[in-house]
Amino acid sequence: MSALVIAEHDNNELKQATLHAVTAASQLSDDVHILVAGEGSSAVAEQAAAVAGVAKVLHADDAAYGHGLAENVAPLIVSVAGSYDHLLACATTYGKNVMPRAAALLDVAQISEISEILSADQFVRPTYAGNAMATVESIDAKKVITVRATAFDAAVAEGGTAAIEAVSGPGDQGLSRFERHELSVSERPELTSADIVISGGRGMQSGDNFPLVEAVADRLGAAVGASRAAVDAGYVPNDYQVGQTGKVVAPNLYVAVGISGAIQHLAGMKDSKVIVAINKDEEAPIFQIADYGLVADLFKALPELAEELDKQGISREISGN
């Protein structure tokens, strides 16, 4: 019984999310392989081979896979799926795009965002926006699975000596084409892997006020997030969104500023180790799950917090100061 993990990468670097999926796969099989599909991605294949617990790396290097188009990657997954009982990817934007297509081509039901593995065919996954956990059992011969990263520790990224095997696939299916990348450039930590996340909500009132959040975040070396309400209002870009329809995070410290605590937002951050809420409404639902709560006007509290951090000499600014 073998398990195949679909690597997420940018043709240069293996993404942290893949390491969480490897840990999940190792609970299903002692024979864990990684599929690296890309263009000019030899460095990624080498990084995947170094991951502890990985026995083999399948490397498909083709222009068709250079931008990770799901319409091309999914048929590749199917073409190499023959000897695998479990196919896994992390439940990121990439994984959520590719894996359902692979499941459809294999004519099996995908098992989404698992948080616990009970057996080779029984899994636990969140439902009702994370307010209930469902135990699901699959009778499909092949299980196509997305993994909630916050539920599994990352595998050790070095120490492995897996063999790298070149593979080929169906190539370009002609169903889609890459147009352009529009990427947000930031020196802050990536949202889903940051140790500290500070998020703003509708209470920020305007995107012009988000520098108040960023000032504190930069002093703490934190990532900046936002509620769906703040994103929908145009305060910040979509990739800031934390929640059921955004990114799921579980940092050591999560600070919610001006966020009421709608169920959709809680689903994306309630597994954080320590939760701090700042809100002027003492009845805000966010306080029900917060470890520490401050009932205060954020427009006074954030500048005071930044000032106090400076006084205490606590600063991990992205500039290196």
C-alpha positions, 0 to 999 in steps of 0.5 A, spaced: 500 500 500 503 506 497 501 513 498 503 519 493 503 526 495 502 531 490 508 537 491 506 544 491 512 549 489 514 554 484 519 551 480 524 553 485 522 551 492 518 546 495 512 549 499 511 548 506 504 545 505 507 539 502 511 537 508 504 537 512 501 532 506 507 528 507 506 527 514 499 525 513 501 520 508 506 517 512 500 515 517 497 511 511 503 508 508 510 506 509 512 507 502 511 515 501 512 518 494 512 525 491 510 527 485 513 534 482 510 536 476 513 543 473 518 546 468 525 547 470 524 544 477 530 539 478 531 543 484 524 542 487 525 534 485 532 534 489 528 538 495 523 533 495 528 527 495 531 530 501 524 530 505 525 525 511 520 519 510 520 519 502 522 513 498 521 516 491 520 522 487 516 522 481 519 528 477 515 530 470 518 536 467 514 539 462 512 546 459 505 543 460 506 543 468 510 549 468 504 553 471 501 548 475 494 548 470 490 543 473 487 541 467 494 539 465 496 536 472 490 532 473 491 527 467 498 527 469 496 524 476 491 519 473 497 517 469 501 515 475 496 513 479 496 506 478 500 503 483 497 508 489 492 507 494 492 514 496 493 520 493 494 526 497 495 534 497 494 539 502 488 543 502 491 550 499 488 553 493 493 549 489 490 542 492 483 544 492 484 546 484 487 540 482 485 534 486 477 534 485 479 534 477 483 528 479 478 525 483 473 526 477 477 523 472 478 517 476 471 516 478 472 517 485 469 521 491 474 526 494 475 526 501 476 533 503 480 537 508 482 531 513 484 533 520 485 526 522 486 519 520 483 513 523 485 507 518 486 506 511 479 508 509 476 512 515 478 519 516 475 525 520 474 532 517 470 538 519 463 540 517 458 546 519 464 551 518 468 547 523 463 546 528 462 539 528 467 533 526 465 528 521 468 521 521 467 519 513 469 512 510 471 511 503 469 504 499 473 507 493 479 503 491 483 509 490 482 515 495 483 522 493 485 526 499 486 533 501 489 535 508 488 540 512 495 543 514 494 545 521 492 538 523 498 535 521 506 537 523 510 538 517 515 533 515 522 534 516 525 537 510 532 534 510 535 527 511 532 523 506 535 520 500 529 518 496 531 516 488 528 521 483 525 517 477 523 521 471 516 520 468 512 523 463 504 524 462 499 526 457 502 533 457 498 539 454 490 538 454 489 544 450 483 546 455 486 552 458 492 557 458 497 561 462 496 568 461 499 572 467 501 572 474 499 578 479 502 577 485 502 581 491 510 582 493 511 582 501 517 581 505 512 579 511 512 571 512 507 567 508 500 567 512 499 560 512 506 558 515 507 564 520 508 564 527 504 570 528 498 573 525 495 579 526 488 580 522 483 586 521 476 586 520 470 590 518 472 595 524 478 597 520 473 602 517 477 603 511 483 600 507 487 606 509 487 604 516 490 597 515 497 601 516 495 601 523 495 593 523 501 593 519 505 597 524 504 592 529 505 586 525 512 589 522 514 590 529 513 582 531 515 579 524 508 577 523 503 576 517 497 580 516 490 577 515 483 579 514 476 577 515 472 576 509 468 582 510 474 586 510 476 583 503 469 584 500 469 591 502 476 592 498 480 594 504 485 589 502 487 583 497 483 577 497 490 573 499 489 576 506 483 572 507 482 568 513 476 563 514 472 558 511 473 560 504 480 563 505 486 561 508 486 556 514 491 558 519 494 556 526 499 560 528 502 560 535 499 567 536 493 570 532 491 577 534 484 579 531 483 586 531 476 589 529 473 582 527 466 580 530 468 573 530 463 570 524 463 563 524 466 563 517 472 567 520 473 562 526 473 556 522 480 559 519 483 560 525 480 557 531 486 552 532 491 558 533 495 556 540 493 563 543 488 568 540 488 575 542 481 579 540 481 587 540 474 589 539 470 595 542 464 591 542 464 587 549 459 582 546 462 580 540 463 573 539 470 573 538 471 574 545 468 567 546 474 563 543 479 568 545 484 567 550 485 574 551 480 580 550 481 587 550 475 591 549 478 598 546 477 602 540 482 599 536 484 606 533 487 608 540 489 601 542 494 599 536 498 605 536 499 604 543 501 597 542 506 599 537 509 604 542 509 600 547 513 594 543 518 600 541 519 602 549 520 594 551 525 594 545 521 588 542 522 589 534 523 584 529 521 589 523 522 586 516 527 591 515 532 587 520 532 592 525 
